[in-house]
Amino acid sequence: MNDAKRVFSLRDAATVLKELLEPGLLGNFTWFDAVQVTCYEQTKGGEVPVSRNVFSIFVAETGDPPPAPLSPFLCPPKTLKGLAFSRFGIARQPITPEQLLAALERYADSGVWQPFHIGPLQVGKLLAPPHVFCPADTRTEVPLNGVLKNNFWAGSYVVELRDDVKAGLQELVNSDSMFEELSAWLETMLPLSIARVPDRIGNILFQVPSRAVIADFHRRPNHPVELRLAWEPGITPRPVSGEYRVEQDGLVVSFARFEYPLGRAHLNVPMTGGDIRFSVWDDQKKMLLAASSHFNASDGRYSFESRTSVQTHHPRRWESTGPGNIPERHELGVMEPMSGWRGHAQPRRVQETDWRARRELRASMKRLVARRKFVQYGSEGSHPQDEQRRALLDIRKLIREASQGAVYLWDPYLSANDILNTLAFCTDAATELRGLTAGQQVPVAPACTTVCAECGASRSTGAANTSATTIADSAESQSLSARGRWIAQQKTTLDTAFIGDANLKLEYRISWNVQGSFHDRFLIFPGLGRARTRVWSLGSSINHIGSQHCIVQEVEYPEMVLDAFQRFWDDCTKPTHLIWKYQ
């Protein structure tokens, strides 16, 4: 693209952004949450260090902005292995729409990018492709959501300035290890997963969330789709229409546009299986107000629940301890059925197998194996914390993508913090989550000693002349005490981890004094009749998975593992087996 066309695209981007910020169109936006990831390159001879843009995002917000910090930098600079003369930093502060639009227009005129007062940033020859609408993650994961802020429900418009050459960033782009180290560091401070979109390095994004309308839709078995529509307070209602399309095997098997009335309504969608997309169209402004990525459509016997609203429920927020004992804060959008998250979609009977889903899952697994995605961690020369983080990210992705209504984690060393780092990342609030531990990390009671009444000598409990009953009673008492303290710690961890409603269905048990024991670690996805059961062997306990060499792979005969887990679970039904339950 020549310079004239590139500058024209930048001016067009500024015009589009200004139009999206029109009061009452998508919301009443008053400020932008500005985040800039920068790289400072040290120079020779006392020259001024070069400050370069690595990734920037500006998110439109409503309400009063927070006070500007004394320093916009969130933390001390970060050095990456292999880039000894570069320092990476994160700057964050609120700015006004007027400041941002002025910075964009100034860049189009002069090529200088400086939205903050901290000085200009070097950027590539940025160009602006047409703006896009990014829906929330559902069954289909949208990679760009890894860097967008709170894009959970209705979706967002994204205007982007793209760096196609990435001059000055080639070392970072070409080194997987450096890029993964940078991404892992960013995630310790912000919910910013640049690893999901490595092609966005060097780019600048402007996100305008769609907040004007609340649109819900769901279906119960053998019933029409139930629709609800409401406008955000302070925004004047205007005519909107809805659209859906059902796709199966690349075919569009059903499609329709309809008037989306205010309040409650019903829509007759043909009873056919497949993937369904819903959208809400603004008839007056000629633009999208909400859109979904793929959901499972109903074939008339089973239900689907979908929604595009962020207004009714809040994201799940919690804290955990990550690799290297670094405290982490998490925020996750949760899909919650309108009828209440505690209710399950009706499961299919075992004999009613979804053969198309089985075929798609098998094909997907073949692709995963071909890419060696979930195979090996902790190889020679790798950094233990980086590998542990990579393993946890892969497990979280599995939980998001492979879940069919239930996820079971079976690990003899499973702890509350392990649950917060894995099962808590399930985005479906109605999914049944189970964690089963053997309590192997509970401290072992020390050997008991007794004192001889005749000579005063101290004897170990293993001495032949010590009462066996006394020894057993003392050891059991100490074991019970240690177990009680450990369980209390687990409860406290989970009770205090979530900020607000956890919005999940989780039960955590310990197989204490249950006949037999278990050693292997498994992540289990029972199909519940909707799809085939799938099981992954983890190769290592969650508490240090990836920090040493281990292999994570799918089990060839998952039903046998599921049966074994179910037997242990059914044996752990006493109150003493329950550690924590939330539903």
N, C-alpha and C positions, 0 to 999 in steps of 0.2 A: 504494500500500500504506500503510495507516494505521500509526501508531507502534507499536501493540500487536502487530500482525502482524510488523512489521519486527523488533522486539525478540525476538519468538518465534523468527523465522528465525535470528537471531544465536545464541540459546541452543542451537538445534538444530544449528547449524554447530559450536559448541564440543563438543557431545555426539558428533557424527559424527567430528570430528577426534580426539577422545580414543579412540573405538572403533578408528579406523584405526591408531592408534599402539599398540594392544595387542601386547605382546611375542609374537613368533612368528606373528602374523597375516600381515603383509606383509613383515616383517623385524624385526630387533631394533634399533630406532632409539633413539639416545642423545642426540642434539643436533640443532639446526636451523641451517642456514646462512642467515642473515638478511641480505637486501639491501633497502635503502630508497633510492629516488630521491626527493629532496626539493627543494622550491623555497622559498627564503627571500626574503620581500618586505620591502624597506626601508620604514619608516614615517616620518612627519614628527613633529617635536616631541619627539624622543628616546624615543619609545615602543619597547617591545620588538618586534623584528622578528617577523613572522608566519612560522611554519614550516609548510609544507603538503606533504602526501603527493602525489607525482606517480605513483609506482608502487612497490609493495612485493611481495616474494616471499620465502617462508620454506620451505626445502627440508629435509625430514627426512633425516638422515644416520646411519650406523652407525659404530661404533668410537669412539676417543677424539677429542674436539674439539680443534682447534688452540687455542693460547693466545689469549686476547682481546687485540687490539691496544691500544696506548696511546691511539690515536685511531681511531675507527671510519671516519673519512672517508678515501676512497681517493685523493683528488686535490684540488687547489685548486678553488674554485667556478667554474662556467661561466656566462657571460653570453650570451644569445641576442639577435640583432638584432631590435629591435622591443620588447624587454622590458628596458629599460635599468635598471629598479629591482628586477629579480629576479635571484637567483643560484641556480644549480642545483648540487646536490651528490649524492654517492653515499656512503652509509654501509654498512659490512659488518662483521658480527661474529657469532660463534657465541652461541647462547642455548639454554637447556635447554627441553625440552618443557613442564616445569612453568611456567617463566616465560612462554612463549608462550600456554598455555592460560589462565593468570591474566590476561594482557593482554587476551585475547579476551573473557573473562567480565567484566572490568572495563569494557570498552567497551560491552558489552550493558547493564550497570548504569548507567553514568554518562555514556556518550558520549565518554569521553576515551581516545584511542589513544596508548599509550606503552609499547611493548615494550622500548625501549632506555632507558639512563640519560641520553640526550642531551636529554631533554625531550619533552613531548607534541607530536604532529603534528596539525595541523588536517586533518580528513577530512570528506567529505560525509556525508549521511545514508545510511550503508552498509546494505545489506540482503544477505541470504545466500540465493541460489537453491539448489536441490538440488545436491549434489556430483556431479561427473562423473568418468568414466574417460577419460583421454587416451592413445590408442595412439601408437606411434612413427610417424614419417614413413616411408612406403614409396613406392610409385608415386604415392600420393595424399599431398599435403602437408597436414599438420594445422597451421593457423596458430598455434594456441596453443603449439606446440613452439618457436616463436621466442623465448619468454621462459622456458620451463621448463628445468631444469638436467639435462643428460645423460639425457634421456628417449628413449633410443635403441632399446630392445628390448621389454621386457615391457609398458611403459606405466606410467602413474602415476594415482593418484587426486588430484583437485584440488578443494579447498574454497575458495570465493571469496567475498569481500565486495565487492559491486558498488556503484559510485557512478554512478547513472543521471543525476544533474543536472550533475555536474562543475562546481559553483560554484567560482569562483576560478581555474579552469583553461580557461575558454572561449577566451581569446586563443590559448593554445597549441593547443587542439583545432581551432580554426577556421583556423589558419594552416598550410598545408602546408609552407611553407619553414621555419618555426620548428620544426615537429614533426620534419621530416627532419633538420635540423641537430642537434636534441637526440638523435635516435636514432643518428645517425652518431657523435656524441661518446660515447654510452654504449658502442657496440660497440668503441671503441678500448680499453676497459678490462675489459669483461665480455662473454661471449657472450649478450648480451641484445638481441634484435632487436625492440624495441617497435614498429617500423614495420610488422611483420606483423600486429599486433593493436592498432591505434590506439583501438579501443573500450575497451581495458583501462586507459586513462589514469584515474588516480584510484582504481584498484582495489587490493585486497590479496589475494594468492594464498597458499595453503598447499598445497605439493606433497608427497605421500607416495608415493614410488616403490614399485612392486611388485617385491620382491626375493626373495620366499619360494621361488618355484619356477622351474626352468629348463625351458622347453618348446621343443623344436625340431621342425620338420616340413619335409620336402622330397620331391620326386618326380623320378625319372628317367623318360625316355620309356618308355611301355608297362609301367610298374611301379606298384604301389600306393604310396601316400604313406607315407614312413618317419617314425615318431614316436619321440621320445626325451623322457623326463621324469626330472628329478632335483630334489631339494630342497636348499636352501641348508644348509650345516652349521650345526648349532645349532637347527634348526627341526624339530619332530616331523612326519613325513609324515602326511597325512590324505587321504581319498578325494577325487579330482577327476574331472571329466568334461570332454570336449572337444566343441566344436561348430564346424561349418563351414557356410558358405553360399556358393554360386556365383551371381553376378548377371550378367546380360547384357541390355543394352538396357532396364534397369529391371525386368527379370523375374527372379524367383528360380527358377533352373533346376535347382538341386540344394541339398539341405539335410539335415543329419543331426546328431544328438547321439550320443556314444559314450563308453564308459569309457576313460579315459586311464591306462593301466597304467604302473607304475614301470619304468624301463629302456627297452628297445627294443620296438617294436611296429609293425604295419603296418595301414593303413586303405585300403579300397577306395573311391575317389572316382570317380563316373562320368566317363568321358572326354568332357568337354564344355568348350568355351572360355568365357571370361568373366573376371570379377573375383572373387577368392576372399577371404573373411575367415575367420580362425581365432580361436578364443578358448578359454580354459581356465577352468572354473567350479569353485569350491570347494563341494562338495556339503554339507560339514559347516557351514561358515560362511555359505553362501548368498551368495556374492559372486564377482565376477570376480577372477582372479589374473593374467591376461594376455589381451591382445587385439591383433589386427593391423588396420591399415587395409588398403586394397585391394592385392592382388597380382594379377599375371596368372595365371589358372588354366590348366592344361594341357588340350589337346584330345586327348591320347593320343599325339601324335607328338612333342611338344616338352616340355621340362622346365621346371618352376618350382622355385625354391628360396626358402624363407621361414624366418624364425626369430623368436622372441620373447625371446631370451636375451642378457643382457649379461655373463654370467659367463665365457664361453669366450674372448672376444676383447675387446680394448681399443679405445676410440675413437682416431681419427687425430688427432694433435696436431702442430702445426707453426707456424713463425713466418714472416712475410713483411714487406715494407715496403709500406705502404699509401699512399693519396693524401697529398700533402704531406710525403713521406718520413717518415711516422710509423710506428714499429715496431708490428706487430700480432701477436697470438697467436690461433690458431684451434684449435677442437676440434670434431670432426665424427664422428657415429656412422656406421659403415661396415657395410653389409649384406654378410655373408660366407657363401657357401654352406657347408653342413656338410661337404661332401666336399672342401673346400679351395678357397680363393679363386683359385688360379691356373687352375682349370679353368673353361671357358666352358660356359654352357648351350648345348645343341646348336642351331646356327643353322638357320633355315629355308632351304630352297633358294629361289632367286630366283623360280621359277615358282609357288611356293606362297605367294602374296600374301595377307595378312590384310586382306580388303576392309573388314571392320567397323572395324579399327584405322585404316585409311586415311580412312574416312568421319569417324570421331571426331576424327582429327588435323586434317582440313580444317575441320571445324566449330569446333574449338578455335581454330585460327588465325584464322578469321573473327571470332571474339569478341575475340581479341587485337588485331587490326587495328582493330576498331570502338572499342576502348578506347585505341587509339594507345599501347599499352604499350611496344613496342620500336621506337620511331620516332626521336625527336629528343632530343639532349642538347646542353648548352652553349648554350642560348638566351640572348639578350641580357638582361643583368641578373642572371644566375645566378652562383653562386659556383663557381669551377672545381673545387675539391676536393670540394664537395658533389655536383656533377654527375658527377665521376669515380667517386665512391663509389656513386652511384645506378646508373651504367652497369655497374660491376662486380657489384653485387647482382643486376641483371637478367640478366647473363650467367651468374652462378652458378645462378640459378633455372632458366634455360634448360638448363644442363648437368644439373640434377637431374631436370627434367621431360621433356625431349625425347630423352634418351639411350635407345638401343635396343641397348646392348651395346658401342658404340664412340663415341668423340668425338675429332675431329681439330681441332687449332688451327693455322691456316696464317697466319703473320704474318712479313714480312721482318725486323721488328725484335724478334721474340719473344725474351724473356730468361727465365732461371730464375725470377726474381721474378714475372714475368708468369704463369708456370705455377703458381706457388704461390698466386697470386691468382685463378686460374680453374680449371684442370683438377683441382687438388687438392681441389676441393669436390665432386667426383663421389662419391656415397655408395655406389655399387656397386663392391666391390673387384675384381670380375671384368671390369669394363668395360675395353676396350682403349683406352688414352689415347695419342695421338700429338701431338707438337709439332714443327713444322717452321719453321725460321728461315733467313733468307738471311744472317744475321750483318751486317746493314747498320749496326749500331751499333759494329762493330769499328773501332777507330781506323785511319785511312788512314795508310800509311807516308809520312813526309815525303820531299820531294825530296832526292836524294843529290847530293853535290858531290865534285868531284875537283880535284886541284892539279896545275897544269902543271909538268912536270919542267924546262922550259927557263926560264920566267920566274917561276914560283912563284905565278902568279895562280890564284885560286879560280874554278872554273867549275861551273855547274849541270849536272845530268845531262842536261838538255835541250840542251846545247851540241852544235853540229854535229860537232865534232872529238872528241867523247867516244865511247868504244867502246860500241856498242849492247848488246853482250853484258854488259859490266860494269854498265851501267845496269840492264838487265833482271834480272841476277843479284842486284844489291844491293837493288832494289825488292822482288823476290820474297822475298828473305831477311827483309827487314823486315816484309813482310806476313805471312809465316808466323809470325814471332815474335809479332806483335801478335795474330794469330788464336789462337796457342797460349796466350798469357796470358789472353785473353778466355775461351776454352773452359775453362781451369783455374779461372777465377773462377766460371763457371757450375756446374761440378762441385762446387766447394766450397760454393756457396750451397745446392745441393740436398742434398749430403751432410750438411750441418749443420742444415738447416731442420727436419727431422722429429725429434720427441722419441719414441723408441721405434720400433716397426714402422710404416712408412708405409702398409702394407696397400693398395697400389694396383699397377696394371699400366701402367707409363708408359715411353715411349721418346721421346727428344728428339734430333732430328737437325738438322744444318746442311747446306744445299745449296751447299757450297763447290766451286768449279770444275765445276759441273754446267752442261751446255749450256742456255742460256737463263736468264732471271731472272723473278721475279714481284714484283708491286707491291701487289696487292689483299690484303685481310685477310678471312679467312673462318673461321667456326665451323661445322664439318661434323658431321652426325649420319648416318652411313651406316646405312640400315635393316637391313642384314645379312639381308634377306629377311623380317624380322619386321614391318616397316612400310616406308613409302616413305622414301627418302632426303630429308633436310631440311638446308638450308644457310642460314646467315645471313651477310650481308655486314656487316662491322663498321664500315666507314667510316673507321676510325682504328685505329692500333696500340694494343695493350692497355696499353702503358706510359704513355699519356696519354689514353686513350679518355674522352670526356666533358669533359675539361678545356677543349677547344675545340669549336666546333659540329661535330657529326657526326650521321649518320643510320645507324641499325642496322635492317636490314629483311631479311625472308626472301627468298631468291632464287627466281625463278619456275622456272628450269630447273636444279635442284640436281645432277642426274646428270652434267652437263657439268663442273661444278666439282669433283665427286668424282673424275671420270676424270682431270682435270688434276692434282689433288693426288696421285693414285695414281701417275701417271707420274713426277712429281718425287720422290716417296718411293721408288719403285723404283730410281731413278737414284742414290740416296744410300745405297748399301749397303756402301761401303768403311769400314774402321775409322776413317778420318779424318773420316767424316761423323757418327759417333756421338758425341754430347756426354754423354748420361747415359741409363742404362736401369735400371729397377727392376721386377723380377717374380719 
